[in-house]
Amino acid sequence: MTMVDEPVAVIASFGGRGGMRPLRFRWNGRVIHVKGVTYRWVRREGSRRLHLFSVTDGGTLYSLCFDPAGLSWRLEAVETEI
């Protein structure tokens, strides 16, 4: 897995039975369409609750992090061999 740690613009769905779900995001000038969420979890950093998602576009695995305090998303890592 390659660490990236860059801010990204994400379009996500909030609510419904699935809760929050990233649908697509822009990184390196490309729009990545999320085909599936493979795992989700919550990580605490002090008093902050960060929501993490492992997502795939069908060929690459990405680790996205949502910080509700700042309403911001970060791409934490990329794995090209899944």
Sequence and secondary structure as in RCSB ss.txt:
>XXXX:A:sequence
MTMVDEPVAVIASFGGRGGMRPLRFRWNGRVIHVKGVTYRWVRREGSRRLHLFSVTDGGTLYSLCFDPAGLSWRL
EAVETEI
>XXXX:A:secstr
 EEEEEE EEEEE SSTT SEEEEEEETTEEEE  EEEEEEEEEETTEEEEEEEEESSS EEEEEEETTTTEEEE
EEEES  
